Amino acid sequence: MTHATVVPFESADQSTTKPSHSNFRLDIQALRAAAVAGVVLYHLWPHRLPGGFVGVDVFFVISGFLITSHLVNRPPKTLPDVLDFWARRIKRLLPASLLVLTLTAAASYLFGAVSAWQETGKQIVSSALYVQNWVLASDSVDYLASENAPTAVQHFWSLSVEEQFYFIWPIIIGLLVALGTRSRLRQFHILLAGIGTFTLISLIISIWLSIEDPARAYFVTPTRIWELAAGGVVAILFNRPSANTSAASALLSWAGCIGILSSFLIINGDMAFPGYVALLPVVSTCLVISAHSQSRLSPYFLMQIRPAQFIGNTSYSIYLWHWPLLIILPAVLGTLRWWHKFGLIAAVLIISALSMKWVENRFKKSALFSTSARTFLTALLMMAVATASGYGLQHAAHVKEKASQSALERAFSDESPCLGARSITSNTADPETCSEPSKLLLDPAAAKTDKPDAYADGCWARAPFTGERPICHYGNGDKRIALVGNSHAGHWLPALQELAEKNGWQIDTYLVDTCNPTDSVIDLKTEEEAQGCHAYGKWAKKKTASGNYDAIITSNRQVSPIQGFELENTIPAAEQGYAQYLKDWDASDTPVIILRDTPFPSRAGVNVPDCIAEDGVNACSGTTQTWHSIDPMAKAANDLNLASQTVINPTSQLCPDDRCPGAVGGVIVYFDGSHMTATYSKTLAPWLEQQLRKQTVADLIK
């Protein structure tokens, strides 16, 4: 998993430069420096510092500590108090973040991959409205969206978490303080019990969801609030203005620093994070803050050095700027070499220093923020500008898509012999006509959204597969065809729709997302999903083996292994499940066509539209070996060799001459790293018709 993290940053009333009063915490600024350094180094060299992304957790604790300390010392008692708190946060955080969003939209339009415009624009809008983490959580459980490359603003997810925390926390603290005032219990105990309970509940949710659904757990607010609240617990227990010089405090400080460094080195993206794994960086940060050590034996002598303080002071800006540069620069420079990365670090430090001086500090003193009313109005205007920039980028992508669709419609209406798969030498009567490369009619922006109708029509059964099982119908002929399988059956629908219209078919879809209809139990994220998928497979088999269909067409991508196996050694076990499934279909005396799975660019880490947008068509190809996909169902069918069942291999239509181009006949073949675009699938209809004429279902073809 790729972790894109933002620096959660809140200075409360702490200045960004060292003030004269003694309350200023150099150790906290140093923690910020270590955290942001970990995050940036992880993004630049992920294999060198596999756990650097936990810097975000360090910042969550810091923010929770500082904000809770501020609110406890100046508890909000009225609505104006709460509004004043929110206004101060707006002045501190929004100008720089919304500036980055707006400029990133412009840079993405000028330099970024066209294929990313739509997604980047969507995430700019959600970031400007501070709901980015929920959008990414939704995408992480969307099988197709989860394959999208990270956008230049993906790092705003955790800033969204922070803003949501800042919205609810003054209300919670205010209510706890009011409860303490009206009860016989000391305010200290009320606050400690309330915040401690809040922390514990969120931690339990985090541990549970990180095991059950780790992709979603990484982003959602309930799994992260406990880290900020843990800083709040420290603020209640150790909110003392003076530093500690004891040997014990030095020991605690060293233990915390070693714990944070260990987190950077031993935690990795394959772990169920945050969950209990995040306890290491969170508890370690709590130790350093609670120790507040300035002992000569403590790491304080390292914390107060100028480079550490400079990076800590500018940490918010460093994170805001480094990620967009890291994502957009490769579009200009190509693959980033080590000298590019060091240059990027230098550029980020310079830009961050300027941003802190001319944006963060300047806006805090601006007349635009002189009152709470002006602050909120200014914030709304700035959010509107950033949101408009995101919508503008989406509109630009839409314009590209419309132009591409118009060109394709003309090509189809002209029955161009060189469009898509029609241009493959073995498919055309005049090979010389299509010998020259075609102009790209389906561009990368349009390819990303060029999906079969089954997606817009909601034809998918989705996890946990125990709810709705939709069956969609295409065509109104008297010959009934069942299309059964997961998304790699679904991407054949456009080709089948062409044949349905020509040959008088009705296609009924039995399509399921991330699941495989088989008699084996697939190993999915939860046991509920595994059993739900298994039940779906039984249901689909019963419905299609009823004798009501003239033919069954099926295909599957083996996304997950069979329970008890890993994906690399699951083929024999998977074959057994498919073999029984195929035998039951055979017993129903219904002809079955198994479409062998298509080549798999994601196997080589290739998202085809993104690759073409960034590097051009010629750079985005593979071979039948590098894009090889396993297909235990096709293998089981070949081994069984049942008279009613036939395997059709489409590899020649995606990899002519053993080369698998990203675009064929002016059409991009895949809309991501494995699924055919609707347009390319549609151009396969003539070839598929020829194949069906040779099989047991030849009578279906007019």
C-alpha positions as CSV (number, residue, x, y, z in Angstrom):
1,M,0.0,0.0,0.0
2,T,1.2,3.5,-0.8
3,H,0.7,5.8,2.2
4,A,0.4,9.5,1.3
5,T,0.3,11.5,4.5
6,V,0.0,15.2,5.4
7,V,1.6,16.8,8.3
8,P,-1.1,17.4,10.9
9,F,0.0,20.7,12.2
10,E,-1.4,22.9,14.9
11,S,0.7,25.3,16.9
12,A,-2.1,26.5,19.2
13,D,-0.7,29.8,20.5
14,Q,2.9,28.7,19.9
15,S,4.6,31.0,17.4
16,T,6.4,29.6,14.4
17,T,9.5,31.3,15.5
18,K,11.0,31.1,19.0
19,P,9.4,33.6,21.3
20,S,10.8,34.9,24.5
21,H,8.5,33.2,26.9
22,S,9.4,30.0,28.6
23,N,6.4,28.0,27.5
24,F,7.7,27.5,24.0
25,R,8.6,23.8,23.5
26,L,11.7,23.3,21.5
27,D,11.3,19.5,22.0
28,I,7.9,19.6,20.2
29,Q,9.4,21.6,17.3
30,A,12.1,18.9,17.1
31,L,9.5,16.2,17.1
32,R,7.8,18.0,14.2
33,A,11.1,18.1,12.3
34,A,11.7,14.3,12.9
35,A,8.1,13.5,11.8
36,V,8.1,15.5,8.6
37,A,11.6,14.3,7.7
38,G,10.4,10.8,8.1
39,V,7.4,11.3,5.9
40,V,9.3,13.1,3.1
41,L,12.1,10.6,3.1
42,Y,9.6,7.8,3.0
43,H,7.9,9.3,-0.1
44,L,11.3,9.8,-1.8
45,W,13.0,6.5,-0.8
46,P,10.2,4.2,0.5
47,H,12.5,1.1,0.7
48,R,15.1,3.0,2.8
49,L,12.6,4.1,5.4
50,P,9.6,1.8,5.2
51,G,7.8,3.2,8.2
52,G,8.4,6.9,7.6
53,F,4.7,7.4,6.9
54,V,4.1,7.1,10.7
55,G,5.3,10.7,11.0
56,V,1.7,11.5,10.6
57,D,0.9,9.7,13.8
58,V,3.5,11.7,15.6
59,F,1.9,14.9,14.4
60,F,-1.5,13.8,15.4
61,V,-0.3,13.3,19.0
62,I,1.4,16.7,19.0
63,S,-1.7,18.4,17.7
64,G,-3.9,16.7,20.2
65,F,-1.6,17.8,23.0
66,L,-1.3,21.4,22.0
67,I,-5.0,21.9,21.2
68,T,-6.2,20.2,24.4
69,S,-3.7,22.3,26.5
70,H,-5.0,25.4,24.9
71,L,-8.7,24.5,25.3
72,V,-8.2,23.4,29.0
73,N,-6.4,26.6,29.8
74,R,-9.1,28.7,28.0
75,P,-12.2,26.5,27.9
76,P,-14.9,27.6,25.5
77,K,-18.0,28.4,27.6
78,T,-20.2,30.0,24.9
79,L,-20.8,29.7,21.2
80,P,-18.7,32.9,20.5
81,D,-15.8,31.1,22.3
82,V,-16.1,28.1,20.0
83,L,-16.4,30.4,16.9
84,D,-13.3,32.2,18.1
85,F,-11.4,29.0,18.4
86,W,-12.4,27.9,14.9
87,A,-11.4,31.3,13.5
88,R,-7.9,31.0,14.9
89,R,-7.5,27.6,13.3
90,I,-8.7,29.0,10.0
91,K,-6.2,31.8,10.1
92,R,-3.4,29.4,10.9
93,L,-4.2,26.6,8.4
94,L,-6.4,27.5,5.5
95,P,-4.4,30.2,3.5
96,A,-1.4,28.0,2.8
97,S,-3.4,24.8,2.2
98,L,-5.9,26.4,-0.1
99,L,-3.1,28.2,-2.0
100,V,-1.4,24.8,-2.6
101,L,-4.7,23.3,-3.8
102,T,-5.3,26.1,-6.3
103,L,-1.8,26.1,-7.7
104,T,-1.8,22.3,-7.8
105,A,-4.9,22.4,-10.0
106,A,-3.1,24.8,-12.4
107,A,0.1,22.8,-12.4
108,S,-1.8,19.5,-13.0
109,Y,-3.5,21.1,-16.0
110,L,-0.2,22.4,-17.4
111,F,2.1,19.5,-16.7
112,G,0.2,16.6,-15.2
113,A,-1.1,13.5,-16.9
114,V,-4.4,14.1,-18.7
115,S,-5.6,10.8,-17.4
116,A,-5.3,12.1,-13.8
117,W,-7.3,15.4,-14.3
118,Q,-10.7,13.9,-13.4
119,E,-9.5,12.2,-10.2
120,T,-7.2,15.1,-9.2
121,G,-10.0,17.6,-9.6
122,K,-12.3,15.5,-7.5
123,Q,-9.8,15.3,-4.7
124,I,-9.0,19.0,-4.8
125,V,-12.7,19.7,-4.3
126,S,-12.9,17.2,-1.4
127,S,-9.7,18.6,0.1
128,A,-11.0,22.1,0.0
129,L,-14.1,21.0,1.8
130,Y,-12.0,18.9,4.3
131,V,-13.7,15.5,3.5
132,Q,-10.8,14.1,1.5
133,N,-10.1,11.2,3.9
134,W,-13.7,9.9,3.5
135,V,-13.4,10.1,-0.3
136,L,-10.2,8.1,-0.2
137,A,-11.7,5.6,2.2
138,S,-14.6,5.1,-0.3
139,D,-12.1,4.7,-3.2
140,S,-10.0,2.2,-1.2
141,V,-12.9,-0.2,-1.1
142,D,-13.9,0.5,-4.7
143,Y,-12.1,-2.3,-6.6
144,L,-11.6,-0.1,-9.7
145,A,-10.8,3.2,-7.9
146,S,-8.3,1.4,-5.7
147,E,-6.0,1.0,-8.7
148,N,-5.8,4.7,-9.4
149,A,-2.4,6.3,-9.1
150,P,-2.1,8.7,-6.2
151,T,-3.0,12.3,-7.1
152,A,-1.0,15.4,-6.3
153,V,-3.3,16.3,-3.4
154,Q,-3.9,12.8,-1.9
155,H,-1.8,13.9,1.1
156,F,-4.6,16.3,2.2
157,W,-6.5,13.3,3.7
158,S,-5.0,13.7,7.2
159,L,-5.5,17.5,7.2
160,S,-9.1,16.6,6.7
161,V,-8.9,14.4,9.8
162,E,-7.4,17.3,11.7
163,E,-10.0,19.8,10.7
164,Q,-12.8,17.4,11.7
165,F,-11.1,17.0,15.0
166,Y,-10.8,20.8,15.5
167,F,-14.5,21.0,14.7
168,I,-15.7,18.6,17.4
169,W,-12.9,19.0,20.1
170,P,-13.8,22.4,21.5
171,I,-17.4,21.3,21.9
172,I,-16.4,18.1,23.7
173,I,-13.9,20.0,26.0
174,G,-16.5,22.7,26.7
175,L,-19.1,20.1,27.6
176,L,-16.7,18.2,29.9
177,V,-15.6,21.5,31.6
178,A,-19.3,22.4,32.1
179,L,-20.0,19.0,33.6
180,G,-17.1,19.4,36.0
181,T,-18.3,22.8,37.1
182,R,-21.8,21.4,37.9
183,S,-20.7,18.2,39.6
184,R,-18.8,17.4,42.8
185,L,-16.1,15.7,40.8
186,R,-12.9,17.7,40.1
187,Q,-12.6,19.1,36.6
188,F,-9.3,17.2,36.3
189,H,-11.1,13.8,36.8
190,I,-14.0,14.7,34.5
191,L,-11.6,15.7,31.7
192,L,-9.3,12.7,32.2
193,A,-12.3,10.3,32.2
194,G,-14.0,11.9,29.3
195,I,-10.9,12.1,27.0
196,G,-9.6,8.7,28.2
197,T,-12.9,7.1,27.3
198,F,-12.9,8.8,23.9
199,T,-9.4,7.6,23.3
200,L,-10.2,4.0,24.3
201,I,-13.3,3.7,22.1
202,S,-11.5,5.1,19.1
203,L,-8.5,2.8,19.7
204,I,-10.8,-0.3,19.8
205,I,-12.5,0.8,16.5
206,S,-9.1,1.3,15.0
207,I,-7.8,-2.1,16.0
208,W,-11.0,-3.8,14.8
209,L,-11.3,-2.0,11.4
210,S,-7.5,-2.3,10.7
211,I,-7.9,-6.1,10.8
212,E,-11.3,-6.2,9.1
213,D,-10.8,-3.6,6.4
214,P,-7.2,-2.1,6.5
215,A,-7.5,-0.1,3.3
216,R,-10.5,1.9,4.7
217,A,-9.2,2.0,8.3
218,Y,-6.1,3.9,7.2
219,F,-8.2,7.0,6.2
220,V,-11.4,7.2,8.2
221,T,-11.7,9.6,11.2
222,P,-12.9,7.1,13.9
223,T,-9.7,5.1,13.5
224,R,-7.5,8.1,13.9
225,I,-9.1,10.3,16.5
226,W,-7.6,8.2,19.3
227,E,-4.1,9.4,18.3
228,L,-5.1,13.1,18.7
229,A,-7.0,12.3,21.9
230,A,-4.0,10.5,23.3
231,G,-2.2,13.8,23.1
232,G,-5.1,15.2,24.9
233,V,-4.6,12.7,27.8
234,V,-1.0,13.8,28.0
235,A,-2.1,17.4,28.1
236,I,-4.4,16.7,31.1
237,L,-1.8,14.7,33.0
238,F,1.4,16.6,32.2
239,N,0.3,20.2,31.3
240,R,3.2,21.9,33.2
241,P,4.9,25.0,31.9
242,S,8.4,24.2,33.3
243,A,10.8,21.7,31.9
244,N,12.0,18.7,33.8
245,T,15.7,18.2,34.4
246,S,15.6,14.8,36.2
247,A,17.4,11.7,35.1
248,A,14.1,9.9,34.9
249,S,12.8,12.5,32.4
250,A,15.9,12.0,30.3
251,L,15.3,8.3,30.3
252,L,11.7,8.8,29.2
253,S,12.7,11.2,26.4
254,W,15.3,8.8,25.1
255,A,12.9,5.9,25.2
256,G,10.3,8.0,23.2
257,C,12.9,9.1,20.6
258,I,14.1,5.5,20.1
259,G,10.6,4.3,19.8
260,I,9.8,6.9,17.1
261,L,13.0,6.0,15.2
262,S,12.2,2.3,15.5
263,S,8.7,3.0,14.1
264,F,10.3,4.5,11.0
265,L,12.5,1.4,10.5
266,I,10.3,-1.6,11.5
267,I,6.7,-0.6,10.6
268,N,5.8,-1.1,6.9
269,G,2.8,-0.7,4.6
270,D,1.9,-4.4,4.8
271,M,0.9,-4.2,8.4
272,A,-2.6,-3.7,9.6
273,F,-2.3,0.0,10.2
274,P,-3.1,2.1,12.3
275,G,-4.6,-0.3,14.8
276,Y,-2.4,-1.6,17.6
277,V,0.7,-1.1,15.4
278,A,0.3,2.7,15.7
279,L,0.7,2.4,19.5
280,L,4.5,2.4,19.0
281,P,4.8,5.8,17.5
282,V,1.9,7.2,19.5
283,V,3.1,6.1,22.9
284,S,6.7,7.1,22.0
285,T,5.6,10.6,21.1
286,C,3.6,10.8,24.3
287,L,6.7,9.8,26.3
288,V,8.8,12.6,24.8
289,I,6.1,15.2,25.3
290,S,5.2,14.2,28.9
291,A,8.9,14.0,29.8
292,H,9.5,17.6,28.8
293,S,13.1,17.0,29.5
294,Q,15.9,19.5,29.3
295,S,18.3,17.4,31.3
296,R,21.9,17.3,30.1
297,L,21.5,13.5,29.8
298,S,18.4,13.8,27.5
299,P,18.3,14.2,23.7
300,Y,17.5,17.9,24.2
301,F,20.9,19.0,23.0
302,L,20.0,17.6,19.6
303,M,16.5,19.0,19.7
304,Q,17.5,22.6,20.0
305,I,19.9,22.7,17.1
306,R,18.9,25.3,14.4
307,P,18.3,22.9,11.5
308,A,15.9,20.8,13.6
309,Q,14.1,24.0,14.7
310,F,13.9,25.4,11.2
311,I,12.4,22.2,9.8
312,G,10.0,22.0,12.8
313,N,8.9,25.6,12.3
314,T,8.3,25.1,8.6
315,S,6.9,21.5,8.8
316,Y,3.4,22.4,7.8
317,S,4.6,24.1,4.6
318,I,7.1,21.4,3.9
319,Y,4.4,18.8,3.7
320,L,1.9,20.9,1.9
321,W,4.4,21.6,-0.9
322,H,6.6,18.4,-1.2
323,W,3.9,16.0,-2.3
324,P,2.5,18.0,-5.3
325,L,6.1,18.5,-6.5
326,L,6.9,14.9,-6.1
327,I,3.9,13.8,-8.2
328,I,4.0,16.5,-10.9
329,L,7.8,16.8,-11.5
330,P,8.1,13.3,-13.2
331,A,5.8,14.6,-15.9
332,V,8.4,17.2,-16.7
333,L,11.7,15.5,-15.8
334,G,10.8,11.8,-16.4
335,T,11.8,9.3,-13.8
336,L,13.4,11.1,-10.8
337,R,17.0,10.3,-10.3
338,W,18.8,10.8,-6.9
339,W,20.0,14.2,-7.8
340,H,16.5,15.2,-8.8
341,K,15.3,14.1,-5.4
342,F,17.9,16.1,-3.5
343,G,17.1,19.1,-5.7
344,L,13.4,18.6,-4.8
345,I,14.3,18.6,-1.1
346,A,16.2,21.9,-1.5
347,A,13.4,23.4,-3.5
348,V,10.8,22.4,-0.9
349,L,12.8,23.9,1.9
350,I,13.1,27.2,0.1
351,I,9.4,27.3,-1.0
352,S,8.3,26.4,2.5
353,A,10.3,29.2,4.1
354,L,8.8,31.7,1.7
355,S,5.4,30.2,2.2
356,M,5.6,30.5,5.9
357,K,6.8,34.1,5.7
358,W,4.5,35.4,3.0
359,V,1.5,33.3,3.4
360,E,1.1,31.7,6.9
361,N,2.5,34.6,9.0
362,R,1.2,37.4,6.7
363,F,-2.3,36.1,6.6
364,K,-2.4,35.7,10.4
365,K,-2.0,39.4,10.7
366,S,-4.2,40.4,7.7
367,A,-7.2,42.7,8.1
368,L,-9.1,40.0,6.3
369,F,-9.0,38.0,9.5
370,S,-9.3,40.8,12.0
371,T,-12.7,39.6,13.3
372,S,-14.3,36.1,13.4
373,A,-17.0,37.2,10.9
374,R,-14.4,38.4,8.4
375,T,-12.3,35.2,9.0
376,F,-15.2,33.0,8.1
377,L,-16.2,35.0,5.1
378,T,-12.6,35.1,3.8
379,A,-12.4,31.3,4.4
380,L,-15.5,30.7,2.4
381,L,-14.2,32.8,-0.5
382,M,-10.8,31.0,-0.5
383,M,-12.5,27.6,-0.3
384,A,-14.7,28.6,-3.2
385,V,-11.7,29.5,-5.3
386,A,-9.9,26.2,-4.5
387,T,-13.1,24.3,-5.1
388,A,-13.7,26.0,-8.4
389,S,-10.1,25.1,-9.5
390,G,-10.9,21.5,-8.8
391,Y,-14.1,21.6,-10.8
392,G,-12.3,23.4,-13.6
393,L,-9.8,20.6,-13.9
394,Q,-12.7,18.1,-14.0
395,H,-14.4,20.2,-16.7
396,A,-11.2,20.2,-18.8
397,A,-11.1,16.4,-18.5
398,H,-14.8,16.2,-19.5
399,V,-14.1,18.4,-22.6
400,K,-11.3,16.0,-23.6
401,E,-13.6,13.0,-23.1
402,K,-16.4,14.5,-25.2
403,A,-14.0,15.3,-28.1
404,S,-12.7,11.7,-27.9
405,Q,-16.2,10.2,-27.8
406,S,-17.2,12.3,-30.9
407,A,-14.2,11.0,-32.8
408,L,-15.0,7.5,-31.9
409,E,-18.6,7.8,-32.8
410,R,-17.5,9.0,-36.3
411,A,-15.1,6.1,-36.6
412,F,-17.8,3.6,-35.7
413,S,-20.4,5.2,-38.0
414,D,-17.9,5.1,-40.9
415,E,-17.2,1.4,-40.0
416,S,-13.5,2.1,-40.0
417,P,-11.6,-1.1,-40.8
418,C,-8.7,0.0,-38.7
419,L,-10.4,0.9,-35.5
420,G,-9.3,-1.0,-32.4
421,A,-9.0,-4.7,-32.7
422,R,-10.2,-4.5,-36.3
423,S,-6.7,-3.3,-37.3
424,I,-5.0,-6.5,-36.1
425,T,-3.5,-8.1,-39.2
426,S,-5.3,-11.4,-38.7
427,N,-8.6,-9.6,-38.5
428,T,-8.5,-7.4,-41.5
429,A,-8.9,-8.3,-45.2
430,D,-6.4,-5.7,-46.2
431,P,-3.4,-5.7,-43.8
432,E,-1.6,-3.0,-45.7
433,T,-4.4,-0.5,-44.9
434,C,-3.7,-0.7,-41.2
435,S,0.1,-1.0,-41.3
436,E,0.7,2.5,-40.1
437,P,0.0,3.5,-36.5
438,S,-3.4,5.1,-36.0
439,K,-4.0,8.4,-34.4
440,L,-5.1,8.0,-30.8
441,L,-8.9,8.4,-31.0
442,L,-9.5,7.3,-27.4
443,D,-7.3,9.5,-25.3
444,P,-6.1,8.7,-21.8
445,A,-8.6,11.0,-20.1
446,A,-11.5,9.4,-21.9
447,A,-10.1,5.9,-21.5
448,K,-10.2,6.2,-17.7
449,T,-14.0,6.5,-17.8
450,D,-14.7,4.3,-20.8
451,K,-16.3,1.4,-18.9
452,P,-19.1,-1.0,-19.8
453,D,-22.7,-0.1,-19.1
454,A,-22.8,-2.5,-16.2
455,Y,-21.0,0.1,-14.0
456,A,-23.4,3.0,-14.6
457,D,-26.4,0.5,-14.4
458,G,-25.4,-0.9,-11.0
459,C,-25.2,-4.5,-12.2
460,W,-22.7,-5.6,-9.6
461,A,-23.1,-7.7,-6.4
462,R,-20.7,-6.1,-3.9
463,A,-19.1,-7.1,-0.6
464,P,-20.1,-8.6,1.7
465,F,-22.2,-10.3,-1.1
466,T,-25.1,-11.0,1.3
467,G,-27.4,-8.2,0.1
468,E,-28.6,-7.3,-3.3
469,R,-27.8,-9.6,-6.3
470,P,-28.8,-7.5,-9.3
471,I,-29.4,-9.1,-12.7
472,C,-29.3,-6.6,-15.6
473,H,-30.8,-7.3,-19.0
474,Y,-29.3,-6.1,-22.4
475,G,-31.1,-6.7,-25.7
476,N,-34.6,-8.0,-26.2
477,G,-34.1,-11.0,-28.5
478,D,-35.5,-14.5,-27.9
479,K,-32.2,-16.2,-27.4
480,R,-31.0,-15.9,-23.7
481,I,-27.4,-15.6,-22.8
482,A,-26.1,-15.5,-19.2
483,L,-22.9,-13.6,-18.6
484,V,-21.3,-14.9,-15.4
485,G,-18.2,-13.8,-13.5
486,N,-16.4,-10.9,-12.0
487,S,-15.2,-7.7,-13.6
488,H,-13.2,-9.6,-16.2
489,A,-16.5,-11.1,-17.4
490,G,-18.0,-7.6,-17.2
491,H,-15.5,-6.1,-19.6
492,W,-16.8,-8.3,-22.4
493,L,-20.3,-6.9,-22.1
494,P,-19.8,-4.2,-24.9
495,A,-18.7,-6.8,-27.4
496,L,-21.6,-9.1,-26.4
497,Q,-24.1,-6.2,-26.7
498,E,-23.0,-5.7,-30.3
499,L,-23.6,-9.4,-31.0
500,A,-26.9,-9.3,-29.0
501,E,-28.3,-6.5,-31.3
502,K,-27.2,-8.3,-34.4
503,N,-28.3,-11.8,-33.5
504,G,-31.4,-11.3,-31.4
505,W,-30.0,-12.1,-27.9
506,Q,-31.0,-11.1,-24.4
507,I,-28.0,-10.9,-22.1
508,D,-28.6,-11.4,-18.4
509,T,-25.7,-10.5,-16.2
510,Y,-24.5,-12.3,-13.1
511,L,-21.6,-10.0,-12.2
512,V,-19.8,-9.8,-8.9
513,D,-17.1,-7.4,-7.7
514,T,-13.8,-8.9,-6.3
515,C,-15.4,-12.3,-5.9
516,N,-15.2,-15.4,-8.2
517,P,-18.2,-17.7,-8.7
518,T,-16.8,-21.1,-7.8
519,D,-17.4,-24.0,-5.5
520,S,-14.2,-23.2,-3.5
521,V,-14.2,-20.6,-0.8
522,I,-12.2,-17.5,-1.8
523,D,-9.9,-15.9,0.8
524,L,-11.3,-12.4,1.2
525,K,-10.9,-9.6,3.7
526,T,-13.4,-11.1,6.2
527,E,-15.0,-14.5,6.8
528,E,-18.4,-12.8,6.1
529,E,-17.2,-11.7,2.7
530,A,-15.7,-15.2,2.0
531,Q,-18.9,-17.0,2.9
532,G,-21.0,-14.3,1.1
533,C,-19.0,-14.8,-2.1
534,H,-19.3,-18.5,-1.9
535,A,-23.1,-18.2,-1.4
536,Y,-23.2,-15.8,-4.4
537,G,-21.4,-18.4,-6.6
538,K,-23.9,-21.1,-5.6
539,W,-26.8,-18.8,-6.3
540,A,-25.5,-17.8,-9.7
541,K,-24.9,-21.4,-10.6
542,K,-28.4,-22.4,-9.6
543,K,-29.9,-19.5,-11.6
544,T,-27.9,-20.2,-14.8
545,A,-28.0,-24.0,-14.7
546,S,-31.8,-24.0,-14.6
547,G,-32.1,-24.8,-18.3
548,N,-33.5,-21.4,-19.1
549,Y,-30.4,-20.2,-21.1
550,D,-29.3,-21.0,-24.6
551,A,-25.7,-20.4,-23.6
552,I,-23.5,-19.3,-20.6
553,I,-20.5,-17.0,-21.2
554,T,-18.1,-16.7,-18.3
555,S,-14.7,-15.3,-17.5
556,N,-12.9,-14.5,-14.2
557,R,-9.8,-12.8,-13.0
558,Q,-8.3,-14.7,-10.1
559,V,-8.1,-11.7,-7.7
560,S,-7.7,-13.6,-4.5
561,P,-6.5,-17.1,-3.4
562,I,-8.5,-20.0,-2.2
563,Q,-8.7,-20.1,1.6
564,G,-5.6,-21.7,3.1
565,F,-3.4,-20.8,0.1
566,E,-1.4,-17.8,-1.2
567,L,-2.1,-16.4,-4.6
568,E,1.1,-17.8,-6.1
569,N,0.2,-21.4,-5.2
570,T,-3.6,-21.3,-5.3
571,I,-4.0,-22.6,-8.9
572,P,-4.5,-26.4,-8.1
573,A,-7.0,-25.6,-5.3
574,A,-8.8,-23.1,-7.5
575,E,-9.0,-25.6,-10.4
576,Q,-10.9,-28.0,-8.1
577,G,-13.5,-25.4,-7.3
578,Y,-14.0,-24.4,-10.9
579,A,-14.0,-28.0,-12.1
580,Q,-17.0,-28.9,-9.9
581,Y,-18.7,-25.7,-11.0
582,L,-18.2,-26.5,-14.7
583,K,-19.5,-30.1,-14.2
584,D,-22.7,-28.8,-12.7
585,W,-23.2,-26.5,-15.6
586,D,-22.5,-29.4,-18.0
587,A,-25.2,-31.4,-16.2
588,S,-27.7,-28.8,-17.1
589,D,-27.0,-29.4,-20.8
590,T,-26.3,-25.7,-21.3
591,P,-23.4,-24.8,-23.7
592,V,-20.7,-22.8,-21.8
593,I,-18.1,-20.6,-23.4
594,I,-15.1,-19.8,-21.1
595,L,-13.3,-16.7,-22.2
596,R,-9.7,-17.0,-21.0
597,D,-8.6,-14.1,-18.9
598,T,-7.0,-11.2,-20.7
599,P,-3.4,-10.1,-20.2
600,F,-2.7,-8.3,-16.9
601,P,-0.7,-5.0,-17.2
602,S,-0.9,-4.5,-13.4
603,R,1.3,-7.5,-13.0
604,A,4.1,-5.3,-14.3
605,G,2.8,-2.3,-12.3
606,V,1.4,-0.6,-15.4
607,N,-1.8,1.5,-15.3
608,V,-2.2,1.9,-19.1
609,P,-4.0,5.3,-19.4
610,D,-1.7,6.8,-16.9
611,C,1.4,5.4,-18.6
612,I,0.3,6.6,-22.0
613,A,-0.5,10.1,-20.7
614,E,2.9,10.3,-19.1
615,D,5.2,8.5,-21.4
616,G,3.4,8.1,-24.7
617,V,1.9,5.0,-26.5
618,N,5.2,3.4,-27.5
619,A,6.5,3.3,-23.9
620,C,3.4,1.4,-22.6
621,S,3.5,-2.2,-23.8
622,G,4.3,-5.6,-22.4
623,T,4.5,-9.2,-23.5
624,T,2.5,-12.3,-22.8
625,Q,5.1,-13.1,-20.2
626,T,5.3,-9.8,-18.4
627,W,1.5,-9.3,-18.5
628,H,0.7,-12.9,-17.9
629,S,-2.5,-13.6,-15.9
630,I,-3.3,-16.9,-14.2
631,D,-6.6,-18.5,-15.1
632,P,-7.4,-21.7,-13.2
633,M,-11.0,-21.8,-14.6
634,A,-9.8,-22.0,-18.2
635,K,-7.2,-24.6,-17.1
636,A,-9.9,-26.7,-15.4
637,A,-12.1,-26.5,-18.5
638,N,-9.2,-27.6,-20.8
639,D,-8.5,-30.5,-18.4
640,L,-12.1,-31.6,-18.2
641,N,-12.6,-31.3,-22.0
642,L,-16.4,-31.5,-21.7
643,A,-18.3,-31.6,-25.0
644,S,-20.6,-28.8,-24.0
645,Q,-17.8,-26.4,-23.0
646,T,-15.2,-24.5,-25.0
647,V,-12.3,-22.2,-24.0
648,I,-11.7,-19.2,-26.2
649,N,-8.3,-17.5,-25.8
650,P,-8.4,-13.8,-26.7
651,T,-4.7,-13.2,-26.1
652,S,-4.0,-12.8,-29.9
653,Q,-6.4,-9.8,-29.9
654,L,-4.6,-8.0,-27.1
655,C,-1.0,-9.2,-27.8
656,P,-0.6,-9.7,-31.5
657,D,2.8,-11.2,-32.3
658,D,3.4,-11.7,-28.5
659,R,3.6,-7.9,-28.0
660,C,0.9,-6.3,-25.9
661,P,0.5,-2.7,-26.9
662,G,-1.3,-0.2,-24.7
663,A,-3.3,1.1,-27.7
664,V,-4.4,-0.8,-30.8
665,G,-5.9,0.9,-33.8
666,G,-6.2,4.3,-32.1
667,V,-8.0,2.8,-29.1
668,I,-6.5,2.5,-25.6
669,V,-7.0,-1.2,-24.7
670,Y,-7.4,-0.9,-20.9
671,F,-9.1,1.7,-18.7
672,D,-6.8,0.8,-15.8
673,G,-4.3,-1.9,-15.2
674,S,-6.4,-4.9,-16.2
675,H,-9.9,-4.0,-17.5
676,M,-10.6,-3.5,-21.2
677,T,-12.1,-0.2,-22.3
678,A,-15.7,-0.4,-23.5
679,T,-14.6,0.8,-26.9
680,Y,-11.9,-1.8,-27.4
681,S,-14.2,-4.5,-26.2
682,K,-16.8,-3.3,-28.7
683,T,-14.2,-3.6,-31.6
684,L,-13.7,-7.2,-30.6
685,A,-17.3,-8.2,-31.5
686,P,-16.5,-9.3,-35.1
687,W,-13.6,-11.5,-33.9
688,L,-15.7,-13.0,-31.0
689,E,-18.5,-13.7,-33.5
690,Q,-16.1,-15.6,-35.7
691,Q,-15.0,-17.7,-32.7
692,L,-18.5,-18.5,-31.6
693,R,-19.4,-19.7,-35.1
694,K,-16.8,-22.4,-34.6
695,Q,-18.2,-23.6,-31.3
696,T,-21.2,-25.5,-29.9
697,V,-23.1,-22.2,-29.8
698,A,-22.9,-21.6,-33.6
699,D,-26.6,-21.7,-33.9
700,L,-26.8,-18.4,-31.9
701,I,-25.1,-16.5,-34.7
702,K,-27.3,-15.5,-37.6
